[in-house]
Amino acid sequence: MPQQPTAQVTAAEISRIAGVTRATVSNWRRRHDDFPEPSGGTESSPLYDLEAARAWLAARGHVSAASPAEELRTMLRLHGRTGSGAAGDSAELLLLVLAAARRSPAELVATADLSDADLTSEAERDRAAVAEAVPGAGAVRFTAKDAPVLRALYACVRESGGQATLGVLAEWELEDSAASGAYRTPGPLADLIAQLLPGTPSSVLDPACGSGSLLAAASRHGARELYGQDVLPVQARRSAVSLMLTAPDATVTVRAEDSLRADAFPHLLADAVLSNPPYGIRDWGHDELAYDPRWAYGVPARAESELAWVQHALAHLVPGGYAVLLLPPATAGRASGRRVRAELVRSGALRAVIALPVGASVPLHVGLQVWVLQRPEPGGAERKSVLFVDTAAETPTTATGRGAATAPTRTRGTGRSASVDWAGVTTRALEAWEAFTADPDPFEGEPGVAHAVGVVDLLDDVVDLTPARLVRASRAEVDPAKLSAEVDATRQDLVKAAKALARTAGHEGWSAAGADAREWRTATASDLSRGGALTLLRPVPDSARTRAHAVSGESGLQGARAVLTGSDIATGSGPTGEPTELYDDTSPVIAVGDVLVRAVASMDGAMARVAGEGDAGALPGPHVHLFRPDPARLDAWFLAGFLGAEENIAGASTGSTVLTVNPGRLRVPLLPLEEQRRYGEAFRHVHELRAEAQWATRLAEETARLLVGGLTGGQLLPSPGDG
């Protein structure tokens, strides 16, 4: 292997390379006289020679536990941006990701053995093959100084896939950018937004495309002409490459510029527009765009940038075309937007407003809304009502049962942090929308969840389009006797769940270790994998060649198996996801006894669990790590308990806003199998305790919701003894 140029690293980077915590590196510095001396930095933040640090670690058996993505992050930081060759230009590296993802696995493996000179030449040839793909890419040559970054990039594409590599590059460029609020739309939300489009639109525009999540979702649902624009060049470039990877058969056109001020597609009329535009931007061009022809429904106020995006979307639609936008809840009720909202309602352009649960997307503390709009057709039918859906109003009912395949949403107003039940949210939204579009006039809706409100009723002094307020009126239609019976059934289930929880909590299967906490030798999951004690499996890396195979429907897995998500692990539910990501016949399938660990660190719910009969046959989600232990060497519940421990997860996680778990860095005590089983039995009991508590909590919240709704809606009366 060619030697990489000498570079300097921090103690934190050494900890990532070794797969240990930062505190461990500090201990090494104090306890080992031969630990490398600082070669730069300051006394409080020293820097160490990278090769010296690696040699010291190798001499003590610490083989690098850094993931390919972490290695690429380190190389990018060490390489720098200016005066260091073409690898300081993210556009050039993005081009390489596209080219590398199109190569065969054998070709990617071969790049690891190339000399620095041969590697840079290979990168030049790859770059030339996709020269026109990324907006703003310049003609820059790679040099020998770029070799460490190029080597890490090819390795990351080979091991983690093109999309993961794109994420590292975008994160790197955004670190030094003044831009903020660049967040990826969650996959389930992007799919919901795309599914709200009736039919199969051929051409789709996203005027604030970011990383391309919504356009990728549109391509999964049949769109073949994808147009995107974003104010951040790095996001535009990332979106272009990402879409070429995920939708190789589509025509992709992405531009980098502010859509409101400098529309890159002024004459485009698309079949559909999908967008998650920036919120709360006051400097969006109010003064300079005061007479813009796009404001057919009224000039948006300075504080109403969201309504400017709404009208921009409508202006780019063919007559009868649909636009679906993700907007903050204030857009539905702010006084400054009343006139524009009134005109959207009066003209029939606004078709539906769907409220999402808190935590559905960034900002996580706000319940966002999905607006569905349609450009009016000349001479088209009059639209007499608007659909309002409150997906956050529902929590699991008594019919689901403990361990069912649906998970709870966060209950409004409780402040409790819970995962979003995307399967339930999607079902409620789509069922209401499809029934409404099929025949709007007789649409009955669902009390407290979905309600069609007449245009005349909406055009009052405030034109408040908040779904929670408008669907509340439909609750009066609930039959008192049916509601009373439902309350009694839910309350009885709650009593049973509380008794079961009390029995489980009464178990006493542990005792104090003594005067001092027990200590033990540990090994990383990577070490255990190399020794054959376990196998670490993951979904197939994202690349154009395998993506094309999966999308084409050739895979027997596509659409045939459920997907177990990180949310399912947190809430204790069964598999609720669908195989909309990259899956084919080589994708791993969950088996009984596998250990499943969430890939995004959070102490909100369980981080790990052992797969049972209900999980067997499902696919691991894109944010789930799958460990398959050898039962003759590792007890599954013992492994799950230690892998999911808070301190272990913290030591193996990296990132700033989102903490990503590196599975290879998780540590496991080295104990005899018989002792593992004793720990495993204790961890299994803890799992049961958490499951019983979650189920009792869901039933308590459901009972309270039904009681409050019935008492305030007039269907229930307080008993005489309550006075």
Beta strands, then each sheet from edge to edge (+ up, - down):
strand 1: 8-9
strand 2: 40-41
strand 3: 46-49
strand 4: 203-206
strand 5: 225-230
strand 6: 251-256
strand 7: 270-275
strand 8: 317-327
strand 9: 350-355
strand 10: 369-374
strand 11: 385-390
strand 12: 450-454
strand 13: 522-524
strand 14: 534-537
strand 15: 563-564
strand 16: 595-598
strand 17: 608-610
strand 18: 619-620
strand 19: 624-629
strand 20: 653-654
strand 21: 660-661
strand 22: 667-669
sheet 1: 1+ 3- 2+
sheet 2: 6+ 5+ 4+ 7+ 8+ 10- 9+ 11+ 12-
sheet 3: 13+ 22-
sheet 4: 14+ 19- 16+ 17-
sheet 5: 15+ 18+
sheet 6: 20+ 21-
end
